[in-house]
Amino acid sequence: MTDFLIIGGGIAGVSAGSELAKLGRVTLLEMESALGYHASGRSAALYEQRYGLPSTISLSAASADALWDREVLQDRGLMLVGGLDQISDGRREAEQMEMLEIGLDAAQKIVPILNPETVGFVAHHRETWDIDTDKLIQSFARDIRQNGQIVTGVTVDSIERTQNGWRVHAGGREWTADIVVNAAGPWADHVASLARVSPIGLQPKRRSMARIPAPGGFDVAQWPMMLGVGESWYAKPDAGAFIVSPAEEHDSAPMDAWADDMVIAEGLARYEHHVTEPVTRLETTWAGLRSFSPDRNLVLGPDPQVPSFVWVAGQGGYGFQSAPAAGRLVADLVGGRSPELASDIVMKLSPGRFQ
Ligand SMILES: Cc1cc2nc3c(=O)[nH]c(=O)nc-3n(C[C@H](O)[C@H](O)[C@H](O)COP(=O)(O)OP(=O)(O)OC[C@H]3O[C@@H](n4cnc5c(N)ncnc54)[C@H](O)[C@@H]3O)c2cc1C
């Protein structure tokens, strides 16, 4: 018997578990053989506080202190890059993200491969950080193990309500719990249907990534993340190499996602259009699923019809940067404490908004 049974060992599950372990005993079940195998092992690992909807920005801002305390942030910076026909769009986006427009000469001092013949707009700021995502997952997992257990390699395949709580079957074993926490990422609606709880209408969307050698043999370690205006591509240093994403959002079923070659090729072409160094070789490619609710706000808290079933879902492209505050909000709501976030934000994140 456990107080909280969490389904899903991505960042959503471990961050909620870290906070819930302060309230009671936690059991986290993950179907893969390791934590963070799906979206949480495939992200761009960036913390950009001004990225996303207002509710996401609030969660990300409220997560900053915990991310610093856990020592997972490292300087990166962000550079918004637009073509000659994207100057007005670039200015609008730069204003939204509180970035400073800079001239091409200044920009080339930071990223020497910007192409003067094709780049029409650049803005920059330093207040964007890399997240050590593995360290963050392991840090939350340690908190869970202080008052509970993590079991990998078990797929939850039935969830039954009992008089006192829940009976869950996974990996041929039975588990009982007072509260079930649904942190199953792209599978969260499926998990809800196993428990006979109404689904939210979550849509997993694939996003691909390619790793290429450092362009032109440059030492790219200090370069900022480069983001194409309109989120049409992005690129950033990654362990001495460079990762480039087409930044696509293609609907997908919940699955072990893989990159689409054509989408990667088109994304690389959009990146190459803005730089002087061609892509000569792909080291590897991968893809992950970013899961969105119908209004693209996260879904955090007890289900309104079945309060002992708690949602931690719809993290979209923000699961890491919002994780500490998302976990705290879930624990506040479950524990009957008043949340630190403003009530209109809590409402925007509530599963009740879909009923
Ligand atoms: C290419 C890409 C770039 C990204 N960049 C960023 C970024 O820069 N910054 C940021 O903050 N976020 C980013 N994200 C988003 C972030 O990765 C996700 O929001 C986050 O990983 C979602 O975490 P999750 O735990 O909800 O889902 P997942 O990581 O998918 O975890 C869900 C887990 O549930 C398990 N599960 C499902 N069903 C069952 C079952 N029946 N039984 C047991 N286990 C089950 C799965 O195996 C899985 O491990 C990016 C995502 C992608 C794909």
The ligand as an SDF file (V2000), in Angstrom:
LIG
                    3D

 53 58  0  0  0  0  0  0  0  0999 V2000
   12.8160   17.8360  -29.2590 C   0  0  0  0  0  0  0  0  0  0  0  0
   12.2990   18.3420  -27.9420 C   0  0  0  0  0  0  0  0  0  0  0  0
   12.8430   19.4990  -27.3800 C   0  0  0  0  0  0  0  0  0  0  0  0
   12.4030   19.9470  -26.1330 C   0  0  0  0  0  0  0  0  0  0  0  0
   13.0320   21.0170  -25.5460 N   0  0  0  0  0  0  0  0  0  0  0  0
   12.6660   21.3990  -24.2980 C   0  0  0  0  0  0  0  0  0  0  0  0
   13.3710   22.4430  -23.6310 C   0  0  0  0  0  0  0  0  0  0  0  0
   14.3250   23.0060  -24.1680 O   0  0  0  0  0  0  0  0  0  0  0  0
   12.9750   22.8060  -22.3720 N   0  0  0  0  0  0  0  0  0  0  0  0
   11.9150   22.1760  -21.7380 C   0  0  0  0  0  0  0  0  0  0  0  0
   11.5840   22.5510  -20.6070 O   0  0  0  0  0  0  0  0  0  0  0  0
   11.2300   21.1860  -22.3580 N   0  0  0  0  0  0  0  0  0  0  0  0
   11.5800   20.7830  -23.6040 C   0  0  0  0  0  0  0  0  0  0  0  0
   10.9230   19.7770  -24.2370 N   0  0  0  0  0  0  0  0  0  0  0  0
    9.7140   19.2490  -23.5960 C   0  0  0  0  0  0  0  0  0  0  0  0
   10.0140   18.2550  -22.5190 C   0  0  0  0  0  0  0  0  0  0  0  0
   10.9670   17.3230  -22.9630 O   0  0  0  0  0  0  0  0  0  0  0  0
    8.6780   17.5790  -22.1660 C   0  0  0  0  0  0  0  0  0  0  0  0
    7.7200   18.5510  -21.8040 O   0  0  0  0  0  0  0  0  0  0  0  0
    8.8390   16.6290  -20.9990 C   0  0  0  0  0  0  0  0  0  0  0  0
    9.9170   15.7440  -21.2010 O   0  0  0  0  0  0  0  0  0  0  0  0
    7.5620   15.8260  -20.7850 C   0  0  0  0  0  0  0  0  0  0  0  0
    7.7790   15.0100  -19.6710 O   0  0  0  0  0  0  0  0  0  0  0  0
    6.7430   13.9150  -19.2530 P   0  0  0  0  0  0  0  0  0  0  0  0
    7.2820   13.3080  -18.0290 O   0  0  0  0  0  0  0  0  0  0  0  0
    5.3760   14.4940  -19.2390 O   0  0  0  0  0  0  0  0  0  0  0  0
    6.7220   12.8740  -20.4870 O   0  0  0  0  0  0  0  0  0  0  0  0
    7.7140   11.6850  -20.8420 P   0  0  0  0  0  0  0  0  0  0  0  0
    9.1210   12.0650  -20.7240 O   0  0  0  0  0  0  0  0  0  0  0  0
    7.2550   11.1640  -22.1680 O   0  0  0  0  0  0  0  0  0  0  0  0
    7.4190   10.6230  -19.7100 O   0  0  0  0  0  0  0  0  0  0  0  0
    6.2290    9.8850  -19.6220 C   0  0  0  0  0  0  0  0  0  0  0  0
    6.6230    8.5200  -19.1250 C   0  0  0  0  0  0  0  0  0  0  0  0
    5.4600    7.7620  -18.8410 O   0  0  0  0  0  0  0  0  0  0  0  0
    5.7790    6.4110  -19.0890 C   0  0  0  0  0  0  0  0  0  0  0  0
    4.5280    5.6490  -19.2440 N   0  0  0  0  0  0  0  0  0  0  0  0
    3.5290    5.9000  -20.1350 C   0  0  0  0  0  0  0  0  0  0  0  0
    2.5450    5.0000  -19.9870 N   0  0  0  0  0  0  0  0  0  0  0  0
    2.9190    4.1750  -18.9700 C   0  0  0  0  0  0  0  0  0  0  0  0
    2.3070    3.0310  -18.3730 C   0  0  0  0  0  0  0  0  0  0  0  0
    1.1100    2.5770  -18.7680 N   0  0  0  0  0  0  0  0  0  0  0  0
    2.9640    2.3990  -17.3650 N   0  0  0  0  0  0  0  0  0  0  0  0
    4.1880    2.8600  -16.9270 C   0  0  0  0  0  0  0  0  0  0  0  0
    4.8040    3.9300  -17.4850 N   0  0  0  0  0  0  0  0  0  0  0  0
    4.1730    4.5930  -18.4850 C   0  0  0  0  0  0  0  0  0  0  0  0
    6.5990    6.4880  -20.3700 C   0  0  0  0  0  0  0  0  0  0  0  0
    7.3870    5.3360  -20.5810 O   0  0  0  0  0  0  0  0  0  0  0  0
    7.4120    7.7430  -20.1570 C   0  0  0  0  0  0  0  0  0  0  0  0
    8.7080    7.4670  -19.6360 O   0  0  0  0  0  0  0  0  0  0  0  0
   11.3320   19.2820  -25.4610 C   0  0  0  0  0  0  0  0  0  0  0  0
   10.7900   18.1290  -26.0340 C   0  0  0  0  0  0  0  0  0  0  0  0
   11.2720   17.6510  -27.2510 C   0  0  0  0  0  0  0  0  0  0  0  0
   10.6790   16.3970  -27.8120 C   0  0  0  0  0  0  0  0  0  0  0  0
  1  2  1  0
  2  3  1  0
  2 52  2  0
  3  4  2  0
  4  5  1  0
  4 50  1  0
  5  6  2  0
  6  7  1  0
  6 13  1  0
  7  8  2  0
  7  9  1  0
  9 10  1  0
 10 11  2  0
 10 12  1  0
 12 13  2  0
 13 14  1  0
 14 15  1  0
 14 50  1  0
 15 16  1  0
 16 17  1  0
 16 18  1  0
 18 19  1  0
 18 20  1  0
 20 21  1  0
 20 22  1  0
 22 23  1  0
 23 24  1  0
 24 25  2  0
 24 26  1  0
 24 27  1  0
 27 28  1  0
 28 29  2  0
 28 30  1  0
 28 31  1  0
 31 32  1  0
 32 33  1  0
 33 34  1  0
 33 48  1  0
 34 35  1  0
 35 36  1  0
 35 46  1  0
 36 37  1  0
 36 45  1  0
 37 38  2  0
 38 39  1  0
 39 40  1  0
 39 45  2  0
 40 41  1  0
 40 42  2  0
 42 43  1  0
 43 44  2  0
 44 45  1  0
 46 47  1  0
 46 48  1  0
 48 49  1  0
 50 51  2  0
 51 52  1  0
 52 53  1  0
M  END
$$$$
